[in-house]
Amino acid sequence: MDESWCCSPYRTSDARRHLSTFTPFPPASAAAIALVLLVVAFGLLAAVVVRLRESGAPVRGQGTVRLVEWRTLLGLIPEGPKRAGVAVIAYVLMNLVLCLLLADEGAGSVRLLSGHLLLFYLIPFMYFRFVEPRLRGDGGPSQP
């Protein structure tokens, strides 16, 4: 079963939430929804960490402190999605700078959080869609 489906609805709702910060919706409700999406995003990131440990991802170091060879994992992502990921990272950085320089109190903080959620959902999506199937060696979709 392909697990990238679990990231797609949240990415879509996060994108809508992020764009809604540019409208006059009440900041309190937008902040509450953004915080719920943040909790879900960290749950997905925790699932990535667990799967990395289980999959035998390439690591460097020995003993209790070992680091994943992230360059090897990035090499498993096709060129098109990799470029899209770079564009999202550039957008998140631009959003960070603009929110810090120009933000008001209410909508600016929600805009900052929801902009970062785009990245927090992109990482699990890229992992479950492209990296994990190739780590298993069969090239098929991710299995639960």
PAZAPA-4460 file (N, C-alpha, C; in steps of 0.05 Angstrom, whole numbers, plus 32768, in hexadecimal, padded with zeros to 4 digits):
% residues 144
    n_x    n_y    n_z   ca_x   ca_y   ca_z    c_x    c_y    c_z   seq   type   mol
   8011   7FE8   8000   8000   8000   8000   8012   8019   8000     1      M     A
   800C   802C   7FEF   801B   8044   7FEC   8014   8057   8003     2      D     A
   8028   805E   8014   8022   8070   802B   8024   808D   8025     3      E     A
   802A   8094   800C   802A   80B1   8005   800E   80BC   8006     4      S     A
   7FF9   80AB   8006   7FDE   80B5   8008   7FD9   80C3   8022     5      W     A
   7FE7   80BB   8038   7FE2   80C7   8052   7FEC   80E4   8054     6      C     A
   7FFE   80EB   8042   8009   8106   8043   7FF8   8119   8031     7      C     A
   7FEC   810E   801C   7FDF   811F   8008   7FC8   8130   8013     8      S     A
   7FB5   8124   8022   7F9F   8135   802C   7FAA   814B   803F     9      P     A
   7FBE   8145   804E   7FC8   8159   8061   7FD7   816F   8052    10      Y     A
   7FE6   8167   803D   7FF4   817C   802D   7FDF   818E   8021    11      R     A
   7FCA   8183   8016   7FB5   8193   800A   7FA8   81A6   801E    12      T     A
   7FA1   819B   8035   7F94   81AC   804A   7FA8   81C1   8054    13      S     A
   7FC2   81BA   8056   7FD6   81CD   805F   7FD9   81E3   804B    14      D     A
   7FD9   81DC   8031   7FDC   81F1   801D   7FC4   8204   801E    15      A     A
   7FAC   81F9   8021   7F94   820A   8024   7F96   821C   803D    16      R     A
   7FA0   8210   8053   7FA3   8220   806C   7FB7   8236   8068    17      R     A
   7FCD   8230   805A   7FE1   8244   8056   7FD6   825B   8045    18      H     A
   7FC8   8254   802F   7FBD   8269   801E   7FA7   8279   802D    19      L     A
   7F99   826C   803F   7F84   827A   804E   7F8F   828F   8061    20      S     A
   7FA9   828E   8067   7FB4   82A3   8078   7FB6   82BD   806A    21      T     A
   7FB3   82BD   8050   7FB4   82D6   8040   7F98   82E2   803E    22      F     A
   7F84   82D5   804A   7F69   82DF   804A   7F61   82E9   8066    23      T     A
   7F4A   82F5   8069   7F43   8300   8083   7F36   82EC   8096    24      P     A
   7F3C   82D1   8094   7F31   82BE   80A7   7F3B   82C4   80C3    25      F     A
   7F2D   82BD   80D8   7F36   82C2   80F3   7F4F   82B3   80F9    26      P     A
   7F64   82C0   8104   7F7E   82B3   8109   7F7C   829D   811E    27      P     A
   7F6A   829F   8131   7F68   828B   8146   7F61   826F   813A    28      A     A
   7F4D   826E   8129   7F45   8255   811D   7F5A   824A   810A    29      S     A
   7F67   825C   80FC   7F7D   8254   80EA   7F94   8249   80FA    30      A     A
   7F9A   8255   8110   7FB0   824B   8121   7FAA   822F   812C    31      A     A
   7F91   822B   8135   7F89   8211   8140   7F8C   81FB   812B    32      A     A
   7F83   8200   8113   7F85   81EC   80FE   7FA2   81E8   80F7    33      I     A
   7FB2   81FD   80F6   7FCE   81FA   80EF   7FDD   81E9   8104    34      A     A
   7FD6   81ED   811E   7FE3   81DD   8133   7FDB   81BF   8131    35      L     A
   7FC2   81B9   812A   7FBA   819D   8126   7FCA   8191   810E    36      V     A
   7FCD   81A0   80F9   7FDD   8197   80E2   7FFA   8193   80EA    37      L     A
   8004   81A3   80FC   8020   81A0   8105   8024   8187   8114    38      L     A
   8011   8180   8125   8012   8167   8135   8012   814F   8122    39      V     A
   8000   8150   810E   7FFF   813A   80FA   801A   8138   80EA    40      V     A
   8025   814F   80E3   803E   814F   80D4   8055   8143   80E5    41      A     A
   8056   8149   80FE   806B   813C   810F   8066   811E   8112    42      F     A
   804D   8116   8112   8047   80F9   8112   8052   80EC   80F9    43      G     A
   804E   80F8   80E2   8058   80ED   80C9   8077   80ED   80C9    44      L     A
   8083   8102   80D3   80A0   8103   80D5   80AB   80ED   80E7    45      L     A
   809D   80E7   80FD   80A4   80D1   810F   80A2   80B7   8100    46      A     A
   808D   80B3   80F0   808B   809B   80E0   80A2   8097   80CD    47      A     A
   80AC   80AD   80C1   80C3   80AC   80B0   80DB   80A2   80BF    48      V     A
   80E0   80AD   80D7   80F7   80A5   80E7   80F5   8087   80EE    49      V     A
   80DD   807E   80F6   80DA   8061   80FC   80E0   8050   80E3    50      V     A
   80D5   8058   80CC   80D9   8049   80B4   80F6   8049   80AB    51      R     A
   8104   805F   80AF   8121   8060   80A9   8130   804C   80B9    52      L     A
   812A   804A   80D3   8137   8036   80E4   8132   801A   80DB    53      R     A
   8118   8015   80D4   8111   7FFA   80CD   811B   7FF1   80B1    54      E     A
   811E   8005   809F   8125   7FFE   8083   8142   7FF8   807E    55      S     A
   8153   7FFD   8092   816F   7FF9   808D   817B   800E   807B    56      G     A
   8172   8027   807F   817D   803D   806F   819B   803F   8073    57      A     A
   81AA   8048   805F   81C7   804B   8062   81CD   8060   8078    58      P     A
   81E0   8058   808A   81E7   806A   80A0   8206   806C   80A1    59      V     A
   820F   8080   80AF   822B   8083   80B5   822F   8086   80D2    60      R     A
   8246   807E   80DC   824B   807F   80F9   8246   8063   8105    61      G     A
   824E   8060   811D   824A   8047   812B   8241   804B   8147    62      Q     A
   8237   8036   8153   822D   8038   816F   8212   8044   8170    63      G     A
   820D   8053   8185   81F2   805E   8189   81ED   8076   8178    64      T     A
   8202   8084   816F   81FF   809C   815F   8205   8095   8142    65      V     A
   81EF   8093   8132   81F2   808D   8116   81E1   80A1   8107    66      R     A
   81EA   80AB   80F0   81DB   80BE   80E0   81D4   80B1   80C5    67      L     A
   81BC   80B7   80BC   81B3   80AD   80A2   81C3   80BB   808C    68      V     A
   81CB   80AD   8079   81D8   80B8   8061   81C3   80C6   8050    69      E     A
   81BD   80DF   8056   81A7   80EC   8048   81AD   80F1   802B    70      W     A
   81C6   80F4   8024   81CD   80F8   8007   81C5   80DF   7FF7    71      R     A
   81C9   80C8   8002   81C1   80AF   7FF4   81A3   80AE   7FF1    72      T     A
   8195   80B6   8006   8177   80B6   8005   816D   80CA   7FF0    73      L     A
   817A   80E2   7FEF   8171   80F6   7FDB   8176   80EC   7FBF    74      L     A
   818A   80DB   7FBB   8190   80D0   7FA1   817A   80BE   7F97    75      G     A
   8169   80B4   7FA9   8153   80A2   7FA2   813A   80B1   7F98    76      L     A
   813A   80CB   7F9B   8123   80DB   7F92   8128   80E4   7F75    77      I     A
   8114   80E0   7F63   8118   80E8   7F47   811C   8107   7F45    78      P     A
   8127   810F   7F2F   812F   812B   7F2B   8117   813F   7F2C    79      E     A
   8100   8138   7F20   80E9   814A   7F21   80DF   8150   7F3D    80      G     A
   80D9   813B   7F4C   80D0   8141   7F68   80E6   814E   7F79    81      P     A
   80FF   8148   7F73   8115   8155   7F82   8115   8173   7F7D    82      K     A
   8110   817B   7F64   810F   8198   7F5D   80F6   81A5   7F6A    83      R     A
   80E0   8197   7F6B   80C8   81A1   7F78   80CE   81A5   7F96    84      A     A
   80DC   8192   7FA2   80E4   8194   7FBE   80F5   81AC   7FC3    85      G     A
   8108   81B2   7FB1   8119   81C9   7FB4   8108   81E3   7FB2    86      V     A
   80F4   81E3   7FA1   80E3   81FA   7F9E   80D3   81FE   7FB8    87      A     A
   80C9   81E9   7FC4   80BA   81EB   7FDD   80CD   81F6   7FF3    88      V     A
   80E5   81ED   7FF4   80F9   81F6   8008   80FE   8214   8004    89      I     A
   8101   821C   7FEB   8106   8239   7FE5   80ED   8249   7FEE    90      A     A
   80D5   823F   7FE9   80BD   824D   7FF1   80BB   824F   800F    91      Y     A
   80C2   823A   801D   80C1   823A   803B   80D4   824F   8046    92      V     A
   80EC   8250   803A   8100   8264   8043   80F7   8280   803D    93      L     A
   80EB   8284   8026   80E1   829F   801F   80CA   82A6   8031    94      M     A
   80B8   8293   8037   80A2   8298   804A   80AC   829F   8066    95      N     A
   80C1   8291   806F   80CD   8297   8089   80D7   82B4   808A    96      L     A
   80E6   82BC   8076   80F2   82D7   8075   80DC   82EC   8074    97      V     A
   80C8   82E8   8063   80B2   82FB   8060   80A1   82FD   807A    98      L     A
   809C   82E6   8086   808D   82E7   809F   809C   82F4   80B5    99      C     A
   80B6   82F1   80B7   80C5   82FD   80CC   80C8   831B   80C7   100      L     A
   80C9   8324   80AE   80CC   8340   80A8   80B2   8350   80A7   101      L     A
   809D   8343   809C   8085   8352   8096   806C   8349   80A5   102      L     A
   806E   8335   80B6   8056   8329   80C2   8049   8339   80D8   103      A     A
   802F   8337   80D8   8020   8341   80EF   801E   832B   8104   104      D     A
   8013   8330   811A   8012   831C   8130   8002   8304   812A   105      E     A
   7FE9   8307   8121   7FD7   82F0   811E   7FDC   82DF   8106   106      G     A
   7FD7   82EA   80EE   7FD9   82DA   80D6   7FF6   82D3   80CF   107      A     A
   8008   82E4   80D7   8024   82DF   80D1   802F   82C5   80DD   108      G     A
   8028   82C1   80F6   8032   82A9   8104   8025   828F   80F8   109      S     A
   800B   8291   80F1   7FFE   827A   80E4   800A   8276   80C8   110      V     A
   800F   828B   80BA   801B   8289   809F   8037   827C   80A1   111      R     A
   8046   8284   80B6   8061   8279   80BA   805F   825B   80C0   112      L     A
   804D   8253   80D2   804A   8237   80D9   8040   8227   80C1   113      L     A
   802B   8231   80B3   8020   8221   809D   8034   8220   8086   114      S     A
   8045   8234   8082   8059   8232   806E   806D   821C   8074   115      G     A
   8075   8219   808D   8087   8204   8095   807A   81E9   8093   116      H     A
   8060   81E8   8097   8052   81CE   8095   8055   81C3   8078   117      L     A
   8057   81D4   8065   805B   81CA   8049   8074   81B8   8048   118      L     A
   8089   81C1   8055   80A2   81B1   8056   809F   8199   8067   119      L     A
   8091   819B   807D   808E   8184   8090   807D   816E   8083   120      F     A
   806C   8175   8070   805D   8160   8062   806B   8156   8049   121      Y     A
   807C   8167   803E   808B   815F   8026   809F   8148   802D   122      L     A
   80AC   814A   8044   80C1   8136   804B   80B5   811A   804D   123      I     A
   809F   8116   805C   8094   80FB   805D   8089   80F2   8041   124      P     A
   807E   8104   8032   8074   80FD   8018   808A   80F3   8006   125      F     A
   80A0   8102   8005   80B7   80F9   7FF5   80C2   80DF   7FFE   126      M     A
   80C4   80DB   8018   80CE   80C2   8023   80BD   80AA   801C   127      Y     A
   80A3   80AC   8022   8091   8095   801D   808C   8090   8000   128      F     A
   808D   80A5   7FF0   8087   80A2   7FD3   80A0   8099   7FC3   129      R     A
   80B7   80A3   7FC9   80CE   809E   7FB8   80E5   808E   7FC6   130      F     A
   80EB   8095   7FDF   8103   8089   7FEC   80FE   806D   7FF6   131      V     A
   80E9   806A   8007   80E5   804F   8013   80E2   8039   7FFF   132      E     A
   80D2   803C   7FEA   80D0   8026   7FD6   80EB   801E   7FCA   133      P     A
   80FD   8032   7FC6   8117   802C   7FBA   812A   8020   7FCF   134      R     A
   8126   8027   7FE8   8137   801B   7FFD   8131   7FFD   7FFF   135      L     A
   8117   7FF6   7FFC   810F   7FDA   7FFD   8119   7FCB   7FE5   136      R     A
   811E   7FD9   7FCF   812A   7FCD   7FB7   8116   7FC4   7FA3   137      G     A
   80FC   7FC4   7FA8   80E9   7FBB   7F94   80DE   7FD1   7F83   138      D     A
   80E2   7FEA   7F8B   80D9   8001   7F7B   80BB   8005   7F7C   139      G     A
   80AC   7FF4   7F8A   808F   7FF7   7F8C   8088   800B   7FA1   140      G     A
   806E   800E   7FA5   8064   8021   7FB9   806B   8018   7FD6   141      P     A
   806A   802A   7FE8   8070   8025   8004   805C   8011   8010   142      S     A
   8066   8000   8021   8055   7FEC   802E   8052   7FF3   804C   143      Q     A
   8039   7FEF   8057   8036   7FF5   8073   8044   7FE2   8085   144      P     A
***
